[in-house]
Amino acid sequence: MNWKRFTRRDTCPVCNGQRHDCRQNLETNLIHCRSDNANPLDYIYRGQDAWSFNMWAYKPDADEWASDRHEEWLLEQQQKRELKEQQEREQLKKLLPIRERDQVIRLILAQLELSDRHREILKNRGFTDTQIDSAGYRSVKQWQKLDNPVSNRLSGVKWDGLSLINHTDGILIPVPNEDGLYTHVRVNDCSPDTTHKYYPLSSAKRGVKYHLASGEQPVAVYLPDKPPEKQIIGFTEGLEYKPLLASFNLGIPVIGASGGNFASSREAIETAIAHVKSEVRSSSLRSGAIAQKSEVGEDDFEFVLYADAGSIINSHVALQYQKLGEFLPNLKIADWGQLEDQENGLDIDEVDVNNLEITLITIKRIKEESDKLITSKSFSDWKSVNITPRNGDRILDYGR
C-alpha cells in the first residue's frame, strides 16, 4: 500500500499541520488524520481506520467516485435483471406445451372421482349434475396419491409423478383455454376457516411453473352450450366457478382472470378473444341465432365486464379494471346495483340473471365514479378514526 506522509512544509489539508503523523493513501486518496478538532469544508468524513485515524475524502473526488459508483451499480443491476430474465425464459422453454399439459391433466382426472359431499357443494353453488360432470371436477385429499404415474413436467405433480402438490383437501378444478385444452389445475379448499379458498397446483420451487410459455398467467375461457343470441364476450374475476356459471347462465362466452388481474394476461386474452369471435361467428351464422346478416363484423362484438360486488370502492380492483380497458377501449361494466355494495351486493354467479336489470357503464365513467367513491371512503374512514369519540374520551361541550 502506497502512502504519502505530510510534513511541516507539505501540511495535512485536514488539520492544517496541527498534527505531524497525518498521511494519505495514494490508492484510495483518503487522508488519515488523528485530529479530533478538524472540520475541513472541502472534505467528507469516512470513518476511522484500524489505528483510529480519522479518514477524510476530498469532496470533488468523492462526488466523482459516487457518480462513477452509481453508474457501476446501475450497470450491475441491469446485468442481474437481464440474467434473471434469461433464466426465466430458459425455464419457460422447458414447460410442457399446452396440448401435452391437457393430456397429462386428463390422465390425472381419469384416476380420481368426485365425492357426494363435493357434488352437493357444487350443486349449492348453482351447477347441475351435467355441468359438474362436463367441467371435470374431482375430489382430492391432501398430497393426493395417484395409482399410475404421470409426467412431473406438469406443474403441481411431485417429482416421482405419483402424487400431487396440494396442501389441502378440496375440489380439483381443471382450467380450460379457448381451445378447450386444460392449461393447469387449481384446488378449491372447502374448509370454512381457510384464508386461501383457491390456489394453483405448482412446482415452481423446482422451476416448473403453471404459467404459459409467454410467461403470462393462464386465463379461463368458457363457451355456452348453444350458440349465443347476442354477440357479447364477458369477463369476470377468477378462473374457477364464476366464469363458468356466468357463461352457463348468461349464454355467452366468458373469459376469467385470476383475481381480476387481466393486465398480466394481455396476450392470452387477445388470443382468446380472436378465437371466441371466430367460433361465435361460425356457430351463430350456421344456426341463424343472430339476426339475419350475411356477415358478422369485428365491430359487432361487445365486451362486458361483470364486476364483483363493491369492486369500484376497492382501488386495487378498480385499477385492474382500468388496465383491461386500456387494451379494450370499448369495454363496458355491467351494473345491477352491486358495484358500490360490498356488504350485500351479489356477484354474477350468485344472482338470478333471468330477473336482472343490467346497466352498461363505460370504463371512463367507472374510473370517475371509483375515484370519487374511494376518496369519499378514505375521508370517511379517516373521520371515523380521528373524529369519532372513543370509549373514555371526554367531549367538551361549550353550550353548558
KAQUICOR-V351667 format. One record per pair of residues at least 6 apart in sequence whose ideal C-beta (glycine too) atoms are under 7 Angstrom apart, sorted by the first residue. I is the first residue (numbers start at 1). J is the second residue. Records with the same first field share a line. If there is no record, write none. Layout:
I: J ; J
This chain:
1: 25 ; 27
2: 26 ; 27
3: 23 ; 24 ; 25 ; 26
4: 23 ; 24 ; 26
5: 23
6: 12 ; 22 ; 23
8: 17
11: 17
12: 19 ; 22 ; 31 ; 33
13: 31 ; 40
14: 22 ; 31 ; 33 ; 35 ; 38 ; 40 ; 43 ; 56
15: 22 ; 33 ; 35 ; 38
18: 35
19: 33 ; 34 ; 35
21: 34
22: 31 ; 32 ; 33
23: 32
24: 31
25: 32
29: 58 ; 61
30: 46 ; 55 ; 56 ; 57
31: 56
32: 49 ; 53 ; 55
33: 53 ; 54 ; 56
34: 52 ; 53 ; 54
40: 56
42: 58 ; 59
43: 56 ; 57 ; 58 ; 59
44: 56 ; 57 ; 59 ; 62
45: 54 ; 56
46: 55 ; 56 ; 57
47: 55
48: 54 ; 55
49: 55
88: 215
91: 207 ; 209
92: 211 ; 213 ; 215
95: 208 ; 209 ; 213
96: 104 ; 151 ; 153 ; 154
98: 177 ; 181 ; 183
99: 181
101: 154 ; 182 ; 183 ; 184
102: 181 ; 182
104: 150 ; 151 ; 154
105: 154 ; 174 ; 182 ; 185
107: 150
108: 146 ; 150
109: 136 ; 138 ; 174
111: 146 ; 147 ; 148
112: 138 ; 139 ; 140 ; 172
113: 138 ; 139
114: 137 ; 138 ; 139
115: 139
118: 139 ; 171
119: 132
121: 190
122: 132 ; 137
125: 241
126: 245 ; 349
131: 248
135: 244
136: 174
137: 171 ; 172 ; 173
138: 172
139: 171
140: 164 ; 166 ; 169 ; 170 ; 172 ; 187
141: 169
142: 166 ; 167 ; 168 ; 169
143: 163 ; 164 ; 166
144: 163 ; 164 ; 166
145: 162 ; 163
146: 162 ; 163
149: 161 ; 162
150: 157 ; 161
151: 157 ; 161
152: 158 ; 159 ; 161
153: 208
155: 184 ; 201 ; 202 ; 203 ; 208 ; 209 ; 210
156: 164 ; 165 ; 185 ; 201 ; 202 ; 203 ; 210
157: 164 ; 203
158: 164 ; 165
159: 206
164: 201
165: 201 ; 202 ; 203
166: 187 ; 201
168: 187 ; 189 ; 191
170: 187 ; 188 ; 189 ; 190
171: 187 ; 188 ; 190
172: 185 ; 187
173: 185 ; 186 ; 188 ; 240
174: 182 ; 185
175: 182 ; 183 ; 184 ; 185 ; 186 ; 218 ; 220 ; 239
176: 182 ; 220 ; 221
177: 183 ; 218 ; 221 ; 272
178: 221 ; 271 ; 272 ; 275 ; 276
183: 218
184: 200 ; 201 ; 210 ; 218
185: 201
186: 198 ; 199 ; 200 ; 201 ; 239 ; 240
187: 199 ; 201
188: 197 ; 198 ; 240
189: 196 ; 197
198: 240
200: 210
202: 209 ; 210
210: 218
211: 217
212: 218 ; 268
214: 267
216: 264 ; 265 ; 267 ; 268
217: 258 ; 261 ; 264 ; 265
218: 268
219: 255 ; 256 ; 257 ; 265 ; 268 ; 269 ; 272
220: 239 ; 243 ; 256
221: 255 ; 272 ; 276
222: 243 ; 244 ; 247 ; 253 ; 254
223: 247 ; 253 ; 279
224: 247 ; 248 ; 251 ; 252 ; 253
227: 283 ; 284 ; 287 ; 289
228: 251 ; 252 ; 280 ; 284 ; 289
229: 251 ; 289
230: 252
231: 280 ; 290 ; 300 ; 301 ; 302
232: 252 ; 302 ; 304
233: 252 ; 253 ; 255 ; 273 ; 276 ; 301 ; 303
234: 246 ; 250 ; 252 ; 253 ; 254 ; 304 ; 306
235: 255 ; 303 ; 305 ; 306 ; 324
236: 242 ; 243 ; 246 ; 254 ; 256 ; 306 ; 348
237: 256 ; 257 ; 259 ; 260 ; 308
238: 256 ; 258
239: 256 ; 258
241: 349
242: 256 ; 347 ; 348 ; 349
243: 254 ; 255 ; 256
245: 349
246: 254 ; 306 ; 348 ; 349
247: 253 ; 254
249: 353
250: 353
253: 276 ; 280
255: 269 ; 272
257: 265
260: 317 ; 320
261: 320
262: 269 ; 320 ; 323 ; 324
263: 320 ; 323 ; 324
266: 327
277: 301
281: 296
284: 290 ; 296
285: 296
290: 296
302: 332
303: 328 ; 330 ; 331 ; 332
304: 332 ; 334 ; 360
305: 321 ; 324 ; 331 ; 333 ; 334
306: 334 ; 348
307: 321 ; 333 ; 334 ; 339
308: 347
309: 338 ; 341 ; 342 ; 345 ; 346 ; 347
310: 340 ; 341 ; 342 ; 345
311: 317 ; 318 ; 321 ; 339
312: 318 ; 339 ; 340 ; 366 ; 369 ; 370 ; 373
313: 340 ; 342 ; 373 ; 374 ; 377
315: 374
318: 370
321: 333 ; 363 ; 366
322: 363 ; 367
324: 331
325: 331 ; 363
331: 363
332: 360 ; 361 ; 362
333: 361 ; 363 ; 366
334: 358 ; 360
335: 358 ; 359 ; 361
336: 351 ; 356 ; 357 ; 358
337: 345
338: 345 ; 346
340: 373
389: 395
